[in-house]
Amino acid sequence: MKSTRKIGLASHLKRSILAGVVLGAIGGTTASAQELRYAVGLPESSYNYDNAVFFSEELARTSDVDVKVYALSLLGLNEIPGGIRDGLADFGFSLFPYFPAEFSELNLPASLSWLASTGSEAKWPGPAMLGASMEYVMLNCPDCLKQLEGFNTVFLSGGVAVDYGLVCNKPVETIEDIAGKKVRTGAADVSRFVEYFGGTQVSLSGNEIYDALNTGNVDCSTVPPETLTGLRLMEVADFYSHLLPGNMFSGIGIANMNRDTWKGMTDEQRRAVLNAAAKTSASSWVTVKNLNASSLKTFKDAGKTVFNTSAEDRAKIGEFAKQDTAVVRNQFVDQYGIDGVDEKIALISELIEKWKGLTNQIDEMDVDAFANLYIDEVHSKVDVSSYGID
């Protein structure tokens, strides 16, 4: 296995020029004949880069598929879906909410993430939402797969960034403090939350948060705590507040894959790729949970302020979440024209409850335990001879 921390411009240009040749060759051979490319779109300091390396190492351990990981040198976050489609990358870390219309079907479950943290008890809301999303997309949503096919893409596994809050250059201690603030958001549900409580949502990619906070173009950004150190946001912000419904971002494709590359693999290689993707999803969640805790400690040790959520504000968050299902329903009908929204929301809600029960049975933050659950309940049920091919 070959992974990379950084590549030079000459190497990048060479790979871009050869991309068509590589993909043309792989269509008639197996993946072992090629070194495949994984685009992360975030700096090497991001845990998502480490997750991609984990994926490549897992594939090297379990198969003959060789994957080389690129941080920012191949594609940026906003370029990854198009880059996968066009064959500039074989795998890519994709954030579906950045493309609300293009991936409207996949953004429907992402817009219901708060259901994992409200209602019946969930010991592990992140893994529950992750399992429900993957089962929905891979086994129950042909419309999701059709949208992905339009981008020449195969969905392998999901991801969740958990414990979301607000990193701010002004104090936001309570929900009332959101009023009048400009808040960078990356997903529709959080955008609605900000506007519901009187703030103004600003849509920016993850690559733009640092500069926006530094220049004052935004007052806050919705992020998990790990970005305080991973994206160095603590350099430009002094306050962190836990004020978000559902506290997660679930519209993630951990390792979306170029459809032509997938077709060029053997069934055994496809199975190995799926299993490695499932394990990477579990590993990613465990990693971010640990990083969130350590980053918050570093932030506080630097003399900066962390605001916890009061019982009063938790009640307000619950009130928002309760009324938001109708808003989601109307948005996806009126704005995106999705068919069968009511049935789809009912199914997603049912799957979230199912996965609360399944994940509640796991006692520790154990990568293998969650990965095996995902493989048993979802990935093993995918027919690798037809999925992403027919």
C-alpha positions, 0 to 999 in steps of 0.5 A, a space after each residue: 500500500 502506498 499512501 501520501 502526505 503531500 504531492 508536488 505540482 508536477 505529479 498532480 499534473 501528470 496524474 491529471 493528464 493520465 486520468 483518461 488513460 488510467 480509467 480506460 485501462 481499468 475498464 478492462 482489467 482489475 483494480 490491482 493493475 492501477 494505483 487508485 486516487 482518493 481525493 479528500 478536499 481538506 488539509 492533512 490536519 483534518 481527521 478526514 485525511 487520516 480516515 482516507 489513509 485508514 481506508 487505503 490501509 484497510 484495503 491494502 490489508 484485505 485486498 490487492 487494491 492500492 489507493 493513494 490519498 490526496 489532501 488538497 492537491 487534487 480536488 477541493 471540497 466543492 470540486 469532488 463530485 465533479 472530479 469523481 464524475 470525470 475520473 480525476 479521482 476514483 474515490 472522494 470525500 463528498 458533502 452532499 448538503 453542499 449540493 442541495 439540488 443535485 443530491 436532493 434525495 440524499 439530503 432528505 435523510 441528512 435534513 432529518 438528523 435531529 431525529 436521532 437525538 430526540 424522541 426515544 433514547 439513543 446511546 449513540 445518536 451518531 452511529 444510529 443516524 449513520 446506520 439508518 442513512 446507509 440502509 436507506 440510501 443503499 437498500 431502500 432508495 433507488 432515487 438516491 442511486 439514480 442521482 448518484 448515477 447522474 454523477 457517475 458515482 457509487 455510494 459506498 458508506 456514509 459519515 457523521 460529524 458529531 457534537 456540532 456547535 458554534 465556533 464564534 468570534 463573539 459570545 453566543 451563550 444562549 439561543 437568544 444570542 443567535 439573533 442578529 448573528 451571521 452564521 456560516 452553515 453547511 447543511 439545510 437543517 442547521 440553516 433553518 435552525 439559525 434563521 428560526 432563532 433570528 440569525 442569518 445563515 451564510 453558505 460557505 464551504 469548510 475551506 472558507 471558514 477560517 478566513 470568514 471568521 478572521 475577517 468578520 464576514 461571519 460571527 460564527 460557524 457551525 462545526 464539530 469541536 475537532 475543527 478548533 485544532 484540525 482547521 486551526 479555528 481557535 486562532 481566529 475565534 474565542 468562543 464555542 457553544 453547544 447550541 444545535 439541534 441533533 448536534 451532527 452533520 450526516 450528509 456525508 459520503 465517506 468514500 464515494 467512488 467513480 462508477 467506471 472504476 467500480 465496474 472495472 473491479 472484480 466482485 471480490 475487490 468490490 466486496 473488499 471496498 465495501 467492507 473497508 468503507 463500512 469500517 472507515 465509517 465506524 472509525 471516522 466516528 470514533 476518531 471525531 469523538 476523541 478529537 472533539 474532546 481533546 480539541 475542546 480541552 486545548 481550546 479551554 486550556 488556551 483561556 478560551 470560553 466554552 458555553 454549555 446548553 441550559 435546560 431551557 435552551 434544550 427545551 427550545 431546541 426540542 420545540 424547533 425539532 418537533 415543528 421542523 419535520 413539516 418544514 422539511 417535507 414542504 421544502 423537499 416537495 416544493 423546492 426540489 420536487 421529490 416524489 413520495 416525500 411523506 413515505 420517504 420521511 416515514 421510512 427514514 424515521 422508522 430506520 432511525 428508530 431501528 438503528 437506535 435499538 441496534 446501536 444501543 446494544 453496543 457498550 463501548 466506542 468500538 470500531 469493530 463492533 460498529 463496523 460489523 453491525 454496518 456490514 451485517 445489516 447493510 453492506 453484506 446485503 448489497 449485491 456487488 454483481 449489480 450494485 452501481 452497475 445495472 
